[in-house]
């Protein structure tokens, strides 16, 4: 463990917290040093506090660790020795807890929604908007954080969507986007959706999800502007409409996307663009970044969650059914249609926050 950055997990017993535990096992840069959860779990060993939900075994060294309150001021808490915490806290409590850790001097990488729309907090996806990380230094000045800061990752569906849209926006420009999601039950956490509500069914409503997709996509694909000594986000000016649905799939969010482009492109051009896309996450060879950010599938019936969610160990976004609109504008006014798939609890949640921390380390912020 010599030389590794000590990290902690807030909300370690939940579904996303467990993904953090899984993804941190054997990590070359980070040492899992502290586990935090609710008061009812604090004081227990992790194995006794958690109901392990993942198919991989609970790591033995983590199983024996003590669970602590999510409070950096607790006497003897190991969180005081951490440089980084990953937050998988519920949004009902996440906001002030994350701020307290940042104020203490700890870098917070959050999967919660609470700070995503703060004017000085980036919603970061290393395959998409690395320059947004620069606003962290302005955040530290504004909030008087001494070494600490807050970085968020997006909603799980937004993550897959923006990875697929980034190269298209850069090359052709996007004027309008409509996205229809089919989201896995694991996106609702554990125990999630009741079985009698989701089996043999589709639930055409996920509270707050459509608004997140529309707002977060604009912020992530936008720019940071500097003026009068201040830095602020300038969202991408694109018309967006999102329709979100919960479907009886365990992991993997599927999205059907229709795009109206500023500059015309053929489906073949879009396929080549996506297949060849490489971001700074790949250039920097971040430990968790996949070799291939986007995998383009040629089969007519792909991507499918069961077959494609593990692409790149869950870090690669799969895209298929790339096709044009219609030769008759009265039938379809869109230029490009496609389907994309993201592993919602890996790249779309814990894994996304992990790559964000790797990026911050590579950029000298840790």
Secondary structure by P-SEA (a helix, b strand, c coil): cccbbbbbbcccccaaaaaaaaaacccccccccbbbbcccccccccccccccccccccccccccbbbbcccccccccccccccbbbbcccccccaaaaaaaaaabbbbbcccccccccccccccccccccccccaaaaaaaaacccccbbbbbccaaaaaaaaaaaaaaacccccbbbbbbbcccccccccccccccccccccccccaaaaaaaaaaaaaabbbbbcccbbbbbccbbbbbbbbbbccccbbbbbbbbbbccccccaaaaaaaaaacccccccccccccccccbbbbccccccccccccccccccbbbbccccccccccccccccccccccccccccccaaaaaaaaaaaaaaccc
